[in-house]
Amino acid sequence: MSGIFTTHSADETRTLGKTLAEQIRPRTLLCLSGDLGAGKTTFVQGLLGGLGATRPYTSPTFVIMKQYELSVPTANGIRRVYHADAYRVEAHDFEHLGFAEWCADPEGLVILEWPERVEKILPADATKISFVSKSENEREIIFG
């Protein structure tokens, strides 16, 4: 998926996440950037729902990483999702928590919020998605 998408509601942002779930492959690192309230968590809710992860879908801000084991693997072979948040940590913390292992999981997908906090340990092939709040309901979501 690439390009610039504009959503006009939380439901549209979730639907875009669900659409990505149909295309995403294992061993992908999704780096989600944007200010607080820009739509990252809403997008992830749609993505997790599209992958078939069990609710609740909560932000990992305080737990750093939340792992979802999918009861049924996706058509593309994803069995695990690692949803991480680097807002409160630094790169060396992520290295100790197993970031490299999450990214190397042949059946895993890593979703990382606030990647700019740990930029020096991100692999070159990370998929970057930026979220920009244009108004109360409008979001610009940029893939690439």
N, C-alpha and C positions, 0 to 999 in steps of 0.2 A: 504494500500500500504506500502510495506517495502522493504528495500534493498538499493543498491547503483546503481545509474544510471549515465551514461556518455552521455552528449549531445555534438554535434559538431557544433551547430548553434543556433541562437536565435529562429528560427522556431522549432527546435527540443525541445528546452527548453519550448516554449509555448505549444507544443503538449503534453509534459509530464504534464504540468499544466492542460490541457484540459482532459487528461486521469484521473487525480485525481478528477476532477469535477464530473465524472460519479460515483464515489465511495463514496464521502464525505457525511457525515451525519450532520444534525443540531446539534447544541450545541457542535461543535468541535472548539477547539482553535488551529490554525496552527501557530507555532512559526518558523519564517524563519530567520536563522542566516547566516551571511557571510559578507565578506568585500564589500565595495562599488564596483559596477561593476561586482559582482559575479553571477548575474542572477536572483536575487530575484524578481525584478519588472517585468522582462520578463516572469518569471514563473507565476506570479500573473495575468498578462495579459491573458495568456492561460487559467488559472483557471476561471477567471471572464467571459471570452468568452464562456467557456464550461458550465458555470452556466446560461448563458443567460442574464448577466448584460448589461445594456445600456452603450455604450461608451460615453465619453472617459474614458480610464483607466489610471489614473495618480497617481503618487506616493503621498501619504499623508504627506510627510516630513514636509511641512510648515503648513498644516491644522490639523495635528495630526491624525485625523480620517475622513475617507470618507465612507459614507453609501450608499449602493446600494439596492434599492427595486426592486426585480425581478418581472417583469410583469406576469410571469408564474412561479409558484413554481417548483422546481426540482422534479424529480421522488421520491427522498428521503425526500422531504418536506422542503427544504430550501427556504425561502421567502426573507430573508435579509442577506446582507453581510456587515460586518464591517471591513474595511481595515484600520489598524492603524499602526503608525510608532512611535516608542519610542525613536528615535535617539536624539531628542531635549528636552525630558522630563524625569522626575523621577517617581518613583512608586507612590508617594503621588499625583502627578498631574493626573496620570491615574485613581487613585481611585476617585478623584473629577469629572473626566470627564464621569464616568459611566462604567468603564471597567467591573466590576462585573455584571452589568445589561446586557451588550453586551454578555458576556459569558453565562448568564443564559437564554437568549432568546431561547425558545423552537423551533423557526423557523429560528434561526440565525446561521451564521458561522462567526467566527472571524479570520481574517488573521492579524498576528502581525509581523512586521519587527522590528529588533533590540530588541528581547525579553530579552537579557542579561541586558539591561538598567533597566528593571522592574522585574527582576527575582524573587524577594521576594514576589510578589503578584500573580505569575503564579500558576494555579492549577496543582496538581500532574499529572493529566491525559492529559496535553497538548501534542499535537502531534508536534514533533520537526523535522525540515527539515533543513539541513545544505548545504550551497552552497560554493563550492571551485572552483576558477578560475584556470584551469590548463594551459591555453594558451589563446591567443586572442579569439578563438572561442570555446574551449573545457571547459566544466563545469562538475564537479562531484557533483551530488545531492544525499545526503544521508538522507534517511527516517529512523527515529528512534533514 
